[in-house]
Amino acid sequence: AGATDALLLSCMDFRLMDDIERYMSGRKLRDKYDHIVLAGASLGAVTDKYPAWSKTFWEHLDIVIQLHGIHTVIVMDHRDCGAYKVILGPGHAKDPKTEKETHATQLKKLKTQIAKKYPKLKVEMLLMALDGKVEVIS
């Protein structure tokens, strides 16, 4: 079926879809990535509150590896995420630093899970602001 460079996991927030496309195009990945959308992105993939979401993520990842031979998973969370508020409560975002730390925790949790199951895959962790600026989480 062909190959793509990456799989992008992002949130469903309608406010950022154009910014996500611009970001991926700016990285020269236009038409070179598959895209999975889950509310909360990394949190959606690891939360126990909605176990079907995690199952969906892993099944999609398995298929994308088989069909398109990806070598990178890009996980893009974003600030002011409604799913984070629903699942974790509003306290996670009481200030920008706490919000970033909360996202970093979930991103790292998913990265660890991916590395355990697929050690050859590269995982990038990103946090997008509502103005479209993207920060790398390490």
Secondary structure by P-SEA (a helix, b strand, c coil): cccccbbbbbccccccaaaaaaaaaaacccccbbbbbcccccccccccccaaaaaaaaaaaaaaaacccccbbbbbbbcccaaaaaaccccccccaaaaaaaaaaaaaaaaaaaaaacccbbbbbbbbccccbbbbcc
